[in-house]
Amino acid sequence: MTENMSIAKKRDSILERMHAAAKRAGRNDVPNLIAVSKVQPDERIKEMLVAGQRIFGENRVQEAQTRWGETFATQRGDIDLHLIGPLQTNKAEDAVRLFDVIETVDREKLAKALLKAADKVGRMPEVLIQVNTGEEVQKSGVLPQDLDVFLARLKSEYDLTPKGLMCIPPQGEAASAHFWFLKNMADKHGFETISMGMSEDFETAIELGATHVRVGSALFGARNYA
Ligand SMILES: *Cc1c(COP(=O)(O)O)cnc(C)c1O
């Protein structure tokens, strides 16, 4: 993947690889590409929109508000916007106003705050549960062994039924075991949406059942945090 390839070409190439991976796995469905636009310059995002991309992922509420509520506000209506980063309860209302899908619900307090905000705002985003498949202390997500109880409580206490699961495997570990694990948990609960796989491993994720892959740098080029 060369840096000087156009955004549209990079996107075509990623979509092609996604299709090939789905085909290898004998899948008839087409996995969804979430373009992770965090930190990327407006020019690249504009190119991505022109290329036809309509699903975007952001990991910070405030950054997403500036980008999709201001800079690209006129295009916002066509966009399916996913929150893929950790969410504080004090940002719940902003998140409910802005996002179509919140992929990182991992505790009751947050679910409660989202529902309260949804009541006020009059819209409720779809919810995915983040699972901390690697059981990393510094990472958000429900521990795998707590998932059944957490889901049962969301249902009984809040009448909340998530659409699916997401995970971020530990760095430096083979992601495939985590993808396999998440897919099994999703199947057990009858979830259709499985968000897993990033630039380095989205093909493996698709082969193991991802319905949504979250790709940033392989689509837009490297993020410049300077
Ligand atoms: C940044 C990010 C991605 C995209 O990462 P790349 O390696 O650039 O594809 C995917 N998922 C989450 C949760 C992220 O924070």
The ligand as a Tripos MOL2 file, in Angstrom:
@<TRIPOS>MOLECULE
LIG
   15    15     1     0     0
SMALL
NO_CHARGES

@<TRIPOS>ATOM
      1 C1         -7.8340    3.9400   15.6540 C.3       1 LIG1
      2 C2         -8.7350    2.7830   15.7680 C.ar      1 LIG1
      3 C3         -8.9370    1.9050   14.6750 C.ar      1 LIG1
      4 C4         -8.2160    2.0420   13.3500 C.3       1 LIG1
      5 O1         -6.8610    1.7160   13.4730 O.3       1 LIG1
      6 P1         -5.9210    1.4940   12.1790 P.3       1 LIG1
      7 O2         -4.8510    0.6110   12.6630 O.co2     1 LIG1
      8 O3         -5.4420    2.8550   11.7760 O.co2     1 LIG1
      9 O4         -6.7430    0.8750   11.1310 O.co2     1 LIG1
     10 C5         -9.8370    0.8680   14.8390 C.ar      1 LIG1
     11 N1        -10.5100    0.6860   15.9990 N.ar      1 LIG1
     12 C6        -10.3420    1.5020   17.0650 C.ar      1 LIG1
     13 C7        -11.1140    1.2360   18.3030 C.3       1 LIG1
     14 C8         -9.4500    2.5680   16.9860 C.ar      1 LIG1
     15 O5         -9.3000    3.3620   18.0510 O.3       1 LIG1
@<TRIPOS>BOND
     1     1     2 1
     2     2     3 ar
     3     2    14 ar
     4     3     4 1
     5     3    10 ar
     6     4     5 1
     7     5     6 1
     8     6     7 2
     9     6     8 1
    10     6     9 1
    11    10    11 ar
    12    11    12 ar
    13    12    13 1
    14    12    14 ar
    15    14    15 1
@<TRIPOS>SUBSTRUCTURE
     1 LIG1         1 GROUP 0 **** ****
